[in-house]
Amino acid sequence: MPQQRSEETRARILDAAVRRFAIAGYDAASVDDICAEAGVSKGAFYHHYPTKQAIFLALMQGWLTMIDMGMDAARKDTVPETLVHMTNLLPGVFAAAEDRLPMFLEFWLQASRDETIWKAVIAPYRHYQEHFARLVEDGIAEGSLKPTDSHVAAQVIVSLAVGLVLQGVLDPHGADWEKTARESMHILMNGLAK
């Protein structure tokens, strides 16, 4: 029972942090604001999260875990099929990113000034670049992709994904972003296809 109560408190703090960060921005949202929104004491907050930065990192990690699970489930028979199928993840990514985008933008700005934050922010990019590089290498090995620099291809895939997420969140009605993502991946795959 105490474990369940602790998890519920943790979840309330995370939910409150997302709301406060979305309303006030990362910098302006205080621990006091988050505690008031969550209905918890500062002691409870600090029991679960040593700093406001730690709660941001927990939110970011939860979002990335959701993306990782979707990517793992998207595996198809060939690498080109897998990459095109991964574009089906975008609506969920857009929905999850929508209320976090201002917070992420502020945090990315801070990353340019603080090495600790930079390391936390750059780690997911490097993780996904490695993931896609291995996937491209698998495609080359299976014969569906022509020999290419897998790391450059991975950087292009990550750049495409990040660009689509930013555009989709900033201008949700500017295009059918899922269709745009799928067609963009087809164009990329046509360039890489053997």
N, C-alpha and C positions, 0 to 999 in steps of 0.2 A: 504493500500500500504506500509506504513512504517513497519508493522508487517511482511509482505511477504519479504521485503528486509532484515529485521533482521534475519528471518529464513534462507534465502539464504546465508547470511554472516556466520551464525552459521554452516550451512552445509559445506561451503567451508573450514572453519577452521577445522572441523572434518576430512574432506577428506585429507586436507594438513597434518594434524597431523598423520594420518595413514601412509601416504607416507613417511614423515620425520622419524617417528619412525621405519618404516620398513628398510629404507636406513641407518640411522645413529644409531639406537637404542634409547631407551628411554632417557638414561642419556645424550647422545651426542646431541640429537636434542634440539635446543634452541627455545625459544619463537620467537626470531627474524627469525629463519629458517622457522618456521611454518607460521609466518605472511607473509614472502616473498613468500612462496609457495602458500599461499591462496590469496595473493594480497590484504591484509588488513593491517591496521595500528595496532600498539601495543594497542592503545586505544580501537579499535574494539575487539581485542582479549580479553583484560581484561574486557570489557563490558560483554562478554559472559562467560568467564572462568577466575576465580580469580587466578588460578595457572596452571602450566603445569600438575600437578597431577590431577586437576579437569577435564581437558580434557581427560586424560587417563581414569579416572573413568566414564566419559560420554561415551567413546568408549566401555568400558567393559560393561556398563549397556545396551547400544544398542544391543550388541552381546547377552547378557543374555536375553533381552526382546524377541529377535528373537527366541531363544531356548525355552523360556516359551510359546510363541504363538504356536510353533510347537508341543510342548508337550501337550498343551491343545487340539489341533486339533487331536492328535493321539489316543484319548480315544476310545476304542473298547468295545465289549460286556463283555469280561472278563479281569482281570488284566494280566494274561499271554499273551493274544492277544495284549493288550495295550503295554506291555513292548517290545514284539518282534516288533510290528509296529513302536515303537519309534526309532528303529535302522534305519528306512528310513530317519530320520532327519540328519544322519551323513554326507552325501555328502554336504549339505548346511553348516553344522557346520565346516567341513574340509575347505570348500572354504572360509568361513568367518575368520577362525583361521589362515589360511596359511600366510597371510601378517602381522598378529598380533603376531604370536608366539614369535619371538625374543623380542618384546616389553613385552609380558606377562612374559616370562622367566626372563627378567631383573627386572620387577616389583615384581615378586615373590621373587627374591633374595633380593630386597630392603625390602620386607615385613618381612624378617627374622631379619631386623635391625631397623625397624621403626614401632611402635605399631599402628599408625594411618593407615599406608598402610596395615599392617597385618589385621586390622579390616575390611578394605574395600575388601581385597582379600579373607578372610575366609568367609565372609557373604554369597556369592553365594554357596559355598560348603555346608554350613549349611542349606541354603534354599533348595537345591536339596536333601540333605539327609532327611530333613523333608518331602519333597514332596514324595520321594520314600518310606519312612517309612509309610506314610499314604496310599500310593498305595498298599504296601504289606499288611497292616492291612485290607484294602478293599478286597484283594484277600483271606485273611484268613476268613473274614466274609462271602464272597460269596461262600466259600468252594472250590475254585480252588487252593489255596495254603495251605500247612500244617502249623500248628502252629509253629512259629519260632520267634526269636527276630527280630522284624521289623527294628530296628535301625541298627543292624549288617548287615542284608540283604541290607538295603539302602546304607550303607557304601561300601559294595561289588559292588553294582550297580554303584555308583558314581566312585569308583576306576576303574571299568571296562571301563566306559565311558571316563574318563580322560586319561587312559592309551591308549585306542584306538585312541583318538583324537591326542595325542602326537605322537604315532607311525605313524598314517596316514599322519600327517603333515611333520614329519621328514623323512619318507620313503614312499612317496605317491605311488610308484610302487612296494613296497615290498610285497603287498598282495592285494586282493580284499577286502578292508577294510569294505565295506558295508556288504558283504557276511560274513566276519569274525565276524563282530558285531552281525549279525543275528544269526549265529551259536553259538557264545558265549552266547547270551541271551537264546537260546534254551537249551544249557547245564545248565545254571543257573536255568532256569525254571524247567528243569527235576529234579534238586535237590530239588527244593522248591514245586513241584507239589504234590498235595494230591493224 
